[in-house]
Amino acid sequence: RKFNLESIAQNEFSEGKEKIEDYQVLWDYWVNNDPRLVSYCLQDADLIRRIDEKWNAIDSRLVATNLTNVRPDAYIAYLQGIEAITVKKLNHRNPPEVLYTPFRKRWEGSYEGAMVFDPLAGVHENVVFIDAKAMYPHIIRTFNIGLDTLDPNGEIHTPKANFKSSPDSVSKEVLVELEHWREFYKKQRDTFEPYSEKWTEFEKKQWVIKYFLVSYYGVLGSTWSFMYEPQVAEAITLLGQEVLTCAKSIVEHMGYGVKYGDTDSLALSFKESDIESYNPTELEIKRFKTKFCPKDFCKAELQWSTERLGEAYCPKCKEIVVTQKLTKLLCLSRFISDRVAFGVNYYAETRFHVKNPEMEFEVDKVFTNFYLGKAKKRHAGILVWQGVPLAKPTLKVSGFEARRTDWPEEIQEVQKKIFNMKFQHASDDEILSYIREEISKVYRGELNSKIVQKRVIRRKIEDYRVLPPHVRAAQLWHSITGKEVRVAQQILYYLSKDGTVIPMTTDKPEELNKIQLTKDFYDYVAEQIYSVVERFDLPVAGIGTKSMTSVFS
C-alpha cells in the first residue's frame, strides 16, 4: 500500500492532487509569482484537511500527546508513547524503580513468532472468525509477564522463560490502567448521541488507548525500543501459540470445523443445519442488535421482528437488512467463543498455575462465502458482518494479486471475477471459458489500457546496480520526455517475454488502447494470468506457461 497524499486521497475521495509531471514547473511558478502555485498548494492543504476530518488523525495524535507527554512529531508507531507511560509508572512506585535491559545490537536476539495453521484449501460457506480479544495484552496480564518479573526461579513457568507471580509487573500495571481508562471513556462516550461532538471526543480517546494496548507487545518485541528483550517477547508469542492450539482443540471437540488459524484468530465453518437448529435466546440476540440501518445514505432506525427473532427491517430502505440466519450464526459463534474462553482459561490455570486468567474470545467477522488458498495468509471472502452488519456484501481479499496495486488492472479483475464465480458455484468449464475470452481480448488488443505494468521508483536511477524492467522503462521515459525521473514516481510500461519495455507517457485509456503491441507483449500478460489461474486448482494447473496460448486459443 502507498501512503503518499495522492494515493490516500484517491482511495478516500476518488480524487487526487493536480498532476504535474515535471516539478520544474512548480519552481517556475515560484520564481514568477504565479497564482497557480497558490492553487496547487491550497488543493494539497484541502485534501489533508478532508482526510483529517474523516479519520481524526491530528486530534488522535494530540490525545496521545496529552496521555504520554511525548511531542506529537516524536512518535514512531506509538513506541515512544508506550515507553513514556512505562517509565512514568516506574517513577510513581515507592520507591521509584529503574528498568534494566541489556544493550543489544538491532540484529541480535531473534525469536519465534506467532502460530499460523495450514489452511484447508477450497471454498467454504458460513465462515466466522473468532478472535482472542487483545490476546497479547491479556497474556501479559494473565502470566504477569514483564522485564521486572523475568526470573529463572519464577513461579510461573512458560515456554522458554519463568516469571515471578508477584508483585505485578510494570507492563501488567500499565495495561490494567490503560484498560481502566478505555472503559471509562467508552462509558462517557455512550452517554451522548452517536457521532455528536462530545461522542466523537470520547471515541477518539478510547481509540487512542486501544491502540496503545494492542501495540504494547510490539514495543517489547521491537529492536528499536530500550524495552526490547527477546526472551520476554518470545514467551508472549509461544503462549499465544498454546492459546490458539488449545482454542482449536476445544472447537473441534464441540464438533465444529476449523478451516484456518492465524496468530489470534480461528476461521470456523458452519453447516446450514447447524445454523438452522440453533435457537438463540432474547438475551443472546440483544448482544448483536444494531439500532440504525448500516447504509450510509439511510441511517433510519431498524424495526426488529417479534415473530422472526433476529430479523431486522428498514422502513426507509423497505428491505430486510439483518437476516434471521445471520443473527443465528452470530449467536451460535458467540456461544462457541464463550466456551472457548472458559476452556482456555481453565487450561491456563491447570497447566501454568496462574490465578484469575483473563483470556477472552469474541466474534470478529462473518463471511457468507470464503476461499482459502493452499498457501498460508491467502484467502478471500464475501464479508457481511464486522462488528456491525455491512451496508452491502463486500469482497475482501488477502495475500492474492487482487490486493496488489502494482499488478496490471486486468490481472486484478480476472482474479476477483474468479473468486465471485467460485462463490456462485460456477463449474470449472465456465471459469475456463471466461478466462479464455479474457485472454482473447488481450491478444485482440482490446485491453491495452488494463495490461499496463506499474512499478514505483524507490531510489535514484543512478543508485540501481541491477536494472529491473521498470528502471529500464524509466530511463527510456526520461530519454523520450526529457524530464527527470523522481523517487516515488510510478512508471507505466509494457513488458514483453524477452524483457523488452515500452514506457508510457500517458495513462489515458483511450490513448493506450490505440497502441499497437507485438505478440510477445501479450504473451507476457497471458503468463501473468496463468499464474493467477494456477492458484485456483483449475484443470489447466501444471500445464506450464509455455502452453498457455494453445490452452486458451
VEXDREN-2710 file (C-alpha; in Angstrom, 1 decimal):
% VEXDREN-2710
k/r/px/py/pz
1/ARG/0.0/0.0/0.0
2/LYS/1.1/3.6/-0.7
3/PHE/0.7/6.3/1.9
4/ASN/1.5/9.4/-0.1
5/LEU/-1.1/12.1/-0.3
6/GLU/-2.1/11.2/-3.9
7/SER/-2.8/7.5/-3.1
8/ILE/-4.7/8.2/0.1
9/ALA/-6.8/10.9/-1.5
10/GLN/-7.7/8.7/-4.5
11/ASN/-8.6/5.9/-2.1
12/GLU/-10.8/8.0/0.2
13/PHE/-12.3/10.5/-2.2
14/SER/-11.6/9.2/-5.8
15/GLU/-9.7/12.4/-6.5
16/GLY/-6.1/13.5/-6.1
17/LYS/-3.6/16.2/-6.4
18/GLU/-3.1/18.2/-9.6
19/LYS/-0.9/16.2/-11.8
20/ILE/2.4/17.9/-12.6
21/GLU/4.9/15.6/-14.4
22/ASP/7.9/18.0/-14.1
23/TYR/8.5/19.7/-10.8
24/GLN/10.5/22.4/-12.6
25/VAL/7.1/23.8/-13.4
26/LEU/6.5/24.4/-9.7
27/TRP/9.8/26.2/-9.4
28/ASP/8.8/28.4/-12.4
29/TYR/5.5/29.2/-10.6
30/TRP/7.5/30.3/-7.6
31/VAL/10.0/32.4/-9.5
32/ASN/7.3/34.1/-11.5
33/ASN/4.9/34.5/-8.5
34/ASP/2.3/32.6/-10.5
35/PRO/-1.1/32.3/-8.7
36/ARG/-1.3/28.6/-9.9
37/LEU/1.2/27.7/-7.2
38/VAL/-1.2/29.0/-4.6
39/SER/-4.0/26.9/-6.2
40/TYR/-1.7/23.8/-6.2
41/CYS/-0.8/24.3/-2.5
42/LEU/-4.3/25.0/-1.4
43/GLN/-5.5/21.8/-3.1
44/ASP/-2.9/19.8/-1.1
45/ALA/-3.9/21.5/2.1
46/ASP/-7.6/20.9/1.5
47/LEU/-7.0/17.2/0.8
48/ILE/-5.1/16.9/4.1
49/ARG/-7.9/18.7/5.9
50/ARG/-10.6/16.4/4.5
51/ILE/-8.5/13.3/5.3
52/ASP/-8.1/14.6/8.9
53/GLU/-11.8/15.3/9.2
54/LYS/-12.6/11.8/8.2
55/TRP/-10.0/10.0/10.3
56/ASN/-9.3/12.5/13.1
57/ALA/-5.5/11.8/12.7
58/ILE/-4.3/15.1/14.2
59/ASP/-6.7/15.0/17.1
60/SER/-5.8/11.4/17.9
61/ARG/-2.1/12.3/18.0
62/LEU/-2.9/15.2/20.3
63/VAL/-4.8/12.9/22.6
64/ALA/-1.8/10.5/22.7
65/THR/0.4/13.5/23.5
66/ASN/-1.7/14.6/26.5
67/LEU/-1.6/11.0/27.7
68/THR/2.1/10.5/27.4
69/ASN/3.7/14.0/27.4
70/VAL/5.6/13.0/24.2
71/ARG/5.7/15.6/21.4
72/PRO/3.3/14.8/18.5
73/ASP/6.2/14.8/16.0
74/ALA/8.3/12.4/18.0
75/TYR/6.2/9.2/17.6
76/ILE/7.4/6.1/15.7
77/ALA/4.3/3.8/15.7
78/TYR/3.5/4.9/19.3
79/LEU/6.8/3.3/20.5
80/GLN/7.9/6.4/22.4
81/GLY/4.5/6.9/23.9
82/ILE/4.4/3.4/25.4
83/GLU/8.0/3.8/26.7
84/ALA/7.0/7.1/28.3
85/ILE/3.9/5.6/30.0
86/THR/6.0/2.7/31.4
87/VAL/8.8/4.9/32.7
88/LYS/6.1/7.2/34.4
89/LYS/4.6/4.1/36.1
90/LEU/8.1/3.1/37.4
91/ASN/8.7/6.6/38.6
92/HIS/5.4/6.6/40.6
93/ARG/6.4/3.4/42.5
94/ASN/7.5/3.8/46.1
95/PRO/10.5/3.9/45.9
96/PRO/10.9/4.8/42.2
97/GLU/12.5/1.9/40.2
98/VAL/14.8/1.7/37.2
99/LEU/14.2/-0.9/34.5
100/TYR/17.3/-2.7/33.5
101/THR/17.6/-4.0/30.0
102/PRO/20.9/-5.3/28.4
103/PHE/22.3/-3.4/25.4
104/ARG/21.7/-5.3/22.2
105/LYS/22.6/-4.6/18.6
106/ARG/19.5/-4.2/16.5
107/TRP/20.0/-7.5/14.6
108/GLU/20.6/-9.6/17.7
109/GLY/18.1/-11.7/19.6
110/SER/15.6/-13.0/17.1
111/TYR/12.7/-15.1/18.5
112/GLU/9.9/-17.4/17.4
113/GLY/6.7/-15.7/16.2
114/ALA/3.0/-16.4/16.0
115/MET/1.2/-19.6/15.1
116/VAL/-0.3/-20.0/11.6
117/PHE/-2.2/-23.2/10.9
118/ASP/-2.2/-24.8/7.5
119/PRO/-5.4/-23.8/5.6
120/LEU/-8.0/-26.3/4.5
121/ALA/-7.9/-25.1/0.9
122/GLY/-11.0/-24.6/-1.1
123/VAL/-14.4/-22.8/-1.0
124/HIS/-16.3/-22.8/2.3
125/GLU/-19.6/-21.3/3.4
126/ASN/-20.8/-19.6/6.5
127/VAL/-17.3/-18.8/7.8
128/VAL/-16.9/-16.9/11.1
129/PHE/-13.7/-15.6/12.5
130/ILE/-13.5/-15.7/16.3
131/ASP/-10.6/-13.7/17.8
132/ALA/-8.8/-13.9/21.1
133/LYS/-9.6/-10.3/22.3
134/ALA/-6.4/-8.3/22.8
135/MET/-4.6/-11.6/23.0
136/TYR/-1.1/-10.4/23.8
137/PRO/-2.1/-7.8/26.4
138/HIS/-4.2/-10.4/28.1
139/ILE/-1.3/-12.9/28.1
140/ILE/0.9/-10.3/29.7
141/ARG/-1.7/-9.7/32.4
142/THR/-2.5/-13.4/32.9
143/PHE/1.1/-14.6/33.2
144/ASN/2.4/-11.4/34.9
145/ILE/5.0/-11.0/32.1
146/GLY/7.5/-8.2/32.2
147/LEU/11.1/-7.2/32.3
148/ASP/10.9/-6.7/36.0
149/THR/9.3/-10.1/36.8
150/LEU/11.6/-12.1/34.4
151/ASP/13.3/-14.6/36.8
152/PRO/14.8/-18.0/36.3
153/ASN/13.3/-19.0/39.7
154/GLY/9.9/-17.5/39.0
155/GLU/6.8/-19.4/40.0
156/ILE/5.1/-19.0/36.6
157/HIS/6.7/-21.4/34.2
158/THR/6.1/-20.5/30.5
159/PRO/7.9/-21.9/27.4
160/LYS/11.5/-20.6/27.4
161/ALA/11.1/-18.2/30.4
162/ASN/9.9/-18.0/34.0
163/PHE/8.2/-15.1/35.7
164/LYS/7.5/-14.1/39.3
165/SER/3.9/-14.2/40.3
166/SER/4.2/-11.1/42.5
167/PRO/4.4/-8.2/42.6
168/ASP/2.6/-7.2/39.4
169/SER/4.9/-6.4/36.5
170/VAL/5.1/-2.8/35.3
171/SER/3.8/-4.0/32.0
172/LYS/0.7/-5.5/33.7
173/GLU/0.2/-2.3/35.7
174/VAL/0.3/-0.2/32.6
175/LEU/-2.1/-2.4/30.7
176/VAL/-4.6/-2.6/33.6
177/GLU/-4.6/1.2/33.9
178/LEU/-5.0/1.7/30.2
179/GLU/-7.9/-0.7/30.1
180/HIS/-9.5/1.1/33.0
181/TRP/-9.2/4.5/31.2
182/ARG/-10.5/3.0/28.0
183/GLU/-13.6/1.6/29.7
184/PHE/-14.1/4.9/31.4
185/TYR/-14.0/6.8/28.1
186/LYS/-16.3/4.3/26.4
187/LYS/-18.9/4.8/29.2
188/GLN/-18.6/8.5/28.9
189/ARG/-19.0/8.3/25.1
190/ASP/-22.1/6.2/25.3
191/THR/-23.9/8.9/27.3
192/PHE/-24.0/11.1/24.3
193/GLU/-25.8/10.9/20.9
194/PRO/-23.7/8.8/18.4
195/TYR/-21.4/11.0/16.3
196/SER/-22.2/14.2/18.2
197/GLU/-19.3/16.4/19.1
198/LYS/-19.0/15.0/22.7
199/TRP/-19.4/11.4/21.5
200/THR/-16.6/11.9/19.0
201/GLU/-14.3/13.4/21.6
202/PHE/-14.5/10.4/23.9
203/GLU/-14.4/8.0/20.9
204/LYS/-11.0/9.4/19.9
205/LYS/-9.7/9.0/23.5
206/GLN/-10.8/5.3/23.8
207/TRP/-9.5/4.6/20.3
208/VAL/-6.0/6.0/21.1
209/ILE/-5.9/4.0/24.3
210/LYS/-6.9/0.8/22.4
211/TYR/-4.0/1.5/20.0
212/PHE/-1.6/1.7/23.0
213/LEU/-3.0/-1.6/24.4
214/VAL/-2.6/-3.6/21.1
215/SER/0.8/-2.0/20.5
216/TYR/2.4/-2.9/23.8
217/TYR/3.7/-6.3/22.8
218/GLY/5.1/-4.8/19.6
219/VAL/7.3/-2.5/21.7
220/LEU/8.6/-5.4/23.9
221/GLY/9.5/-7.1/20.6
222/SER/10.9/-4.1/18.8
223/THR/14.6/-3.8/18.4
224/TRP/14.1/0.0/18.3
225/SER/12.9/0.1/21.9
226/PHE/15.0/0.2/25.1
227/MET/12.4/-2.3/26.5
228/TYR/13.3/-4.9/23.9
229/GLU/14.0/-8.3/25.4
230/PRO/13.7/-11.3/23.1
231/GLN/13.2/-13.8/26.0
232/VAL/10.1/-11.8/27.1
233/ALA/8.8/-11.3/23.6
234/GLU/9.2/-15.0/22.8
235/ALA/7.4/-16.0/26.0
236/ILE/4.4/-14.0/24.8
237/THR/4.3/-15.4/21.3
238/LEU/4.8/-19.0/22.5
239/LEU/2.0/-18.6/24.9
240/GLY/-0.1/-17.2/22.1
241/GLN/0.6/-20.4/20.1
242/GLU/-0.6/-22.5/23.1
243/VAL/-3.7/-20.4/23.4
244/LEU/-4.6/-20.8/19.7
245/THR/-3.9/-24.5/19.7
246/CYS/-6.0/-25.0/22.8
247/ALA/-8.8/-23.0/21.3
248/LYS/-8.7/-25.1/18.1
249/SER/-8.9/-28.3/20.1
250/ILE/-12.0/-27.0/22.0
251/VAL/-13.8/-26.0/18.9
252/GLU/-13.2/-29.4/17.2
253/HIS/-14.2/-31.2/20.4
254/MET/-17.5/-29.3/20.2
255/GLY/-18.0/-30.8/16.7
256/TYR/-17.3/-27.8/14.5
257/GLY/-14.7/-27.4/11.8
258/VAL/-11.7/-25.1/12.0
259/LYS/-10.6/-24.2/8.5
260/TYR/-7.7/-21.9/9.3
261/GLY/-6.0/-20.1/12.2
262/ASP/-3.6/-17.2/12.3
263/THR/-1.9/-15.5/15.4
264/ASP/-5.0/-14.8/17.4
265/SER/-8.0/-15.9/15.3
266/LEU/-9.7/-19.1/14.1
267/ALA/-11.9/-19.4/11.0
268/LEU/-14.9/-21.7/11.7
269/SER/-17.2/-23.0/9.0
270/PHE/-20.8/-24.0/9.8
271/LYS/-23.3/-26.3/8.1
272/GLU/-26.7/-24.9/7.2
273/SER/-28.2/-27.4/9.6
274/ASP/-26.1/-26.2/12.5
275/ILE/-27.4/-22.6/12.0
276/GLU/-31.0/-23.6/11.4
277/SER/-31.2/-25.8/14.5
278/TYR/-29.7/-23.2/16.9
279/ASN/-32.4/-21.3/18.8
280/PRO/-30.8/-18.3/20.5
281/THR/-32.4/-16.6/23.5
282/GLU/-33.6/-12.9/23.5
283/LEU/-30.5/-12.1/25.6
284/GLU/-28.2/-13.6/23.0
285/ILE/-29.9/-11.7/20.2
286/LYS/-29.8/-8.5/22.1
287/ARG/-26.0/-8.6/22.1
288/PHE/-26.0/-8.3/18.3
289/LYS/-28.9/-5.9/17.8
290/THR/-28.0/-2.6/16.0
291/LYS/-30.2/0.4/16.2
292/PHE/-29.7/2.0/12.8
293/CYS/-29.6/0.9/9.2
294/PRO/-26.0/0.3/8.2
295/LYS/-26.4/2.0/4.8
296/ASP/-24.7/5.4/4.7
297/PHE/-27.4/7.2/2.9
298/CYS/-30.1/5.9/5.2
299/LYS/-29.3/5.5/8.9
300/ALA/-33.0/5.0/9.7
301/GLU/-34.0/3.2/12.9
302/LEU/-34.4/-0.5/12.4
303/GLN/-37.5/-2.5/13.2
304/TRP/-36.7/-5.8/14.9
305/SER/-39.2/-8.5/14.2
306/THR/-41.1/-10.1/17.2
307/GLU/-42.1/-13.1/15.1
308/ARG/-38.9/-13.9/13.3
309/LEU/-36.4/-13.3/16.1
310/GLY/-33.2/-11.8/14.9
311/GLU/-34.6/-10.3/11.7
312/ALA/-34.4/-6.5/11.2
313/TYR/-36.4/-4.4/8.7
314/CYS/-35.5/-0.9/7.5
315/PRO/-38.7/1.1/6.9
316/LYS/-36.8/3.7/4.8
317/CYS/-35.0/1.2/2.5
318/LYS/-38.1/-1.1/2.6
319/GLU/-36.0/-4.2/2.9
320/ILE/-34.6/-6.7/5.4
321/VAL/-31.1/-5.6/6.3
322/VAL/-30.3/-8.2/9.0
323/THR/-31.5/-11.7/8.3
324/GLN/-32.5/-14.3/10.9
325/LYS/-29.8/-16.6/9.6
326/LEU/-27.1/-14.0/10.2
327/THR/-28.3/-13.4/13.7
328/LYS/-28.4/-17.1/14.5
329/LEU/-24.9/-17.6/13.1
330/LEU/-23.6/-14.7/15.3
331/CYS/-25.3/-16.1/18.4
332/LEU/-24.0/-19.6/17.7
333/SER/-20.5/-18.2/17.2
334/ARG/-20.7/-16.2/20.4
335/PHE/-21.8/-19.4/22.3
336/ILE/-18.8/-21.2/20.9
337/SER/-16.4/-18.3/21.7
338/ASP/-17.6/-18.1/25.3
339/ARG/-17.0/-21.9/25.7
340/VAL/-13.5/-21.5/24.1
341/ALA/-12.7/-18.6/26.6
342/PHE/-13.7/-20.8/29.5
343/GLY/-11.7/-23.7/28.3
344/VAL/-8.6/-21.7/27.6
345/ASN/-8.7/-20.0/31.0
346/TYR/-9.1/-23.4/32.7
347/TYR/-6.1/-24.7/30.7
348/ALA/-4.0/-21.7/31.8
349/GLU/-5.0/-22.3/35.5
350/THR/-4.2/-26.0/35.4
351/ARG/-1.2/-26.0/33.0
352/PHE/0.6/-22.9/34.2
353/HIS/-0.9/-22.5/37.7
354/VAL/-1.8/-18.8/37.2
355/LYS/-4.6/-17.1/39.1
356/ASN/-7.5/-15.4/37.6
357/PRO/-6.6/-15.8/33.9
358/GLU/-8.1/-13.1/31.7
359/MET/-8.3/-14.6/28.2
360/GLU/-11.4/-13.6/26.2
361/PHE/-12.7/-14.6/22.8
362/GLU/-15.2/-12.6/20.5
363/VAL/-16.8/-12.8/17.1
364/ASP/-14.9/-10.7/14.7
365/LYS/-16.0/-11.3/11.1
366/VAL/-18.7/-13.2/9.2
367/PHE/-18.3/-14.3/5.5
368/THR/-21.1/-15.9/3.5
369/ASN/-18.5/-17.5/1.2
370/PHE/-14.8/-17.9/1.8
371/TYR/-11.9/-19.2/-0.3
372/LEU/-8.7/-20.5/1.2
373/GLY/-5.6/-20.9/-0.9
374/LYS/-3.1/-23.6/-0.4
375/ALA/-0.5/-21.2/1.0
376/LYS/-0.9/-19.5/4.4
377/LYS/-2.2/-16.0/4.6
378/ARG/-4.0/-16.2/1.3
379/HIS/-7.8/-16.0/1.4
380/ALA/-10.8/-14.1/0.1
381/GLY/-14.4/-13.9/1.0
382/ILE/-17.7/-12.1/0.9
383/LEU/-17.8/-10.1/4.1
384/VAL/-21.3/-9.4/5.6
385/TRP/-20.6/-8.5/9.2
386/GLN/-17.7/-6.9/11.0
387/GLY/-18.7/-5.6/14.4
388/VAL/-21.9/-4.4/12.7
389/PRO/-23.8/-5.6/9.6
390/LEU/-22.2/-4.2/6.4
391/ALA/-24.3/-1.9/4.1
392/LYS/-23.7/-4.5/1.3
393/PRO/-21.7/-7.7/0.9
394/THR/-18.1/-6.9/0.1
395/LEU/-15.3/-9.0/-1.4
396/LYS/-12.3/-8.9/0.9
397/VAL/-9.0/-10.3/-0.5
398/SER/-5.8/-11.0/1.4
399/GLY/-2.5/-12.3/0.1
400/PHE/-3.6/-12.5/-3.6
401/GLU/-2.7/-10.4/-6.6
402/ALA/-6.1/-8.7/-6.5
403/ARG/-4.7/-6.8/-3.4
404/ARG/-1.6/-5.6/-5.2
405/THR/-1.8/-2.2/-6.8
406/ASP/1.4/-2.8/-8.8
407/TRP/-0.1/-5.6/-10.9
408/PRO/-2.0/-4.8/-14.1
409/GLU/-5.7/-3.9/-13.6
410/GLU/-6.7/-6.8/-15.8
411/ILE/-5.0/-9.4/-13.6
412/GLN/-6.8/-8.0/-10.5
413/GLU/-10.1/-8.0/-12.3
414/VAL/-9.7/-11.6/-13.5
415/GLN/-8.8/-12.9/-10.0
416/LYS/-11.8/-11.1/-8.4
417/LYS/-14.1/-12.4/-11.1
418/ILE/-12.9/-16.0/-10.5
419/PHE/-13.5/-15.6/-6.7
420/ASN/-17.0/-14.5/-7.4
421/MET/-17.7/-17.3/-9.9
422/LYS/-16.4/-19.8/-7.4
423/PHE/-18.7/-18.4/-4.7
424/GLN/-21.6/-18.7/-7.1
425/HIS/-20.6/-22.4/-7.7
426/ALA/-19.7/-21.9/-11.3
427/SER/-18.2/-25.0/-12.9
428/ASP/-14.5/-25.3/-13.9
429/ASP/-15.6/-25.2/-17.6
430/GLU/-17.5/-21.9/-17.0
431/ILE/-14.5/-20.3/-15.3
432/LEU/-12.1/-21.5/-18.1
433/SER/-14.5/-20.2/-20.7
434/TYR/-14.4/-16.8/-19.0
435/ILE/-10.5/-16.9/-18.8
436/ARG/-10.3/-17.9/-22.5
437/GLU/-12.5/-14.9/-23.5
438/GLU/-10.4/-12.5/-21.4
439/ILE/-7.1/-13.7/-23.0
440/SER/-8.7/-13.5/-26.4
441/LYS/-9.5/-9.8/-25.7
442/VAL/-5.8/-9.3/-24.6
443/TYR/-4.5/-10.7/-27.9
444/ARG/-7.0/-8.6/-29.9
445/GLY/-5.6/-5.5/-28.2
446/GLU/-8.9/-4.6/-26.6
447/LEU/-7.5/-4.4/-23.1
448/ASN/-4.3/-2.5/-23.7
449/SER/-5.2/0.1/-21.1
450/LYS/-5.7/-2.6/-18.5
451/ILE/-2.4/-4.6/-19.1
452/VAL/0.0/-1.8/-18.3
453/GLN/2.6/-2.7/-15.8
454/LYS/3.0/-0.4/-12.8
455/ARG/6.0/0.0/-10.6
456/VAL/7.4/2.7/-8.3
457/ILE/11.0/4.0/-8.5
458/ARG/12.2/3.5/-4.9
459/ARG/15.6/5.3/-5.2
460/LYS/17.6/7.4/-7.6
461/ILE/18.1/5.8/-11.0
462/GLU/21.9/6.0/-10.7
463/ASP/21.7/4.1/-7.4
464/TYR/20.4/0.9/-9.1
465/ARG/23.1/-1.6/-9.6
466/VAL/20.8/-4.1/-11.3
467/LEU/18.3/-2.6/-13.8
468/PRO/14.9/-4.3/-13.5
469/PRO/12.3/-3.7/-16.2
470/HIS/10.7/-0.7/-14.5
471/VAL/14.0/1.1/-14.1
472/ARG/14.9/0.5/-17.8
473/ALA/11.4/1.8/-18.7
474/ALA/12.1/4.9/-16.5
475/GLN/15.4/5.5/-18.4
476/LEU/13.6/5.3/-21.7
477/TRP/10.8/7.6/-20.4
478/HIS/13.5/10.1/-19.4
479/SER/15.0/10.0/-22.9
480/ILE/11.6/10.4/-24.6
481/THR/10.2/13.2/-22.4
482/GLY/13.4/14.9/-21.3
483/LYS/12.0/15.0/-17.8
484/GLU/13.8/13.9/-14.6
485/VAL/12.7/10.6/-13.0
486/ARG/11.7/11.3/-9.4
487/VAL/12.0/8.9/-6.4
488/ALA/8.5/7.5/-5.6
489/GLN/7.3/8.2/-9.2
490/GLN/5.1/5.5/-10.7
491/ILE/6.3/4.2/-14.0
492/LEU/3.8/2.8/-16.5
493/TYR/5.1/0.5/-19.2
494/TYR/4.5/-2.6/-21.3
495/LEU/6.8/-5.6/-20.8
496/SER/7.4/-8.5/-23.3
497/LYS/8.5/-12.1/-22.6
498/ASP/12.0/-11.3/-23.8
499/GLY/12.3/-8.3/-21.4
500/THR/11.7/-5.5/-23.9
501/VAL/10.0/-2.5/-22.3
502/ILE/7.9/0.3/-23.8
503/PRO/7.4/3.2/-21.4
504/MET/4.1/5.1/-21.4
505/THR/3.8/8.9/-21.4
506/THR/0.1/8.8/-20.8
507/ASP/-2.4/7.0/-18.6
508/LYS/-5.5/7.8/-20.6
509/PRO/-7.3/4.6/-21.6
510/GLU/-8.5/5.9/-25.0
511/GLU/-4.9/6.6/-26.0
512/LEU/-3.4/3.4/-24.5
513/ASN/-6.0/1.3/-26.4
514/LYS/-4.7/2.7/-29.7
515/ILE/-1.2/1.4/-29.2
516/GLN/-0.1/-1.5/-31.4
517/LEU/1.8/-4.2/-29.5
518/THR/3.5/-7.3/-30.8
519/LYS/2.5/-10.8/-29.7
520/ASP/5.4/-11.1/-27.2
521/PHE/3.9/-8.4/-25.0
522/TYR/0.5/-10.2/-24.9
523/ASP/2.3/-13.5/-24.2
524/TYR/3.8/-11.9/-21.0
525/VAL/0.3/-10.9/-19.8
526/ALA/-1.0/-14.3/-20.6
527/GLU/1.7/-15.8/-18.4
528/GLN/0.6/-13.5/-15.6
529/ILE/-3.0/-14.6/-16.0
530/TYR/-1.8/-18.2/-15.9
531/SER/-0.1/-17.6/-12.6
532/VAL/-3.4/-16.4/-11.2
533/VAL/-5.3/-19.3/-12.7
534/GLU/-2.8/-21.8/-11.1
535/ARG/-3.8/-20.7/-7.6
536/PHE/-7.4/-21.9/-8.1
537/ASP/-6.5/-25.6/-8.8
538/LEU/-8.3/-25.5/-12.1
539/PRO/-7.7/-28.2/-14.8
540/VAL/-5.0/-26.1/-16.5
541/ALA/-2.8/-26.1/-13.5
542/GLY/0.5/-27.9/-14.2
543/ILE/0.4/-27.5/-18.0
544/GLY/3.1/-24.8/-17.9
545/THR/3.2/-21.2/-19.2
546/LYS/4.7/-22.2/-22.5
547/SER/1.4/-23.9/-23.4
548/MET/-0.7/-21.0/-22.3
549/THR/-1.7/-19.6/-25.6
550/SER/-2.5/-23.1/-27.0
551/VAL/-4.7/-23.9/-24.0
552/PHE/-6.8/-20.7/-24.4
553/SER/-6.7/-20.2/-28.1
END
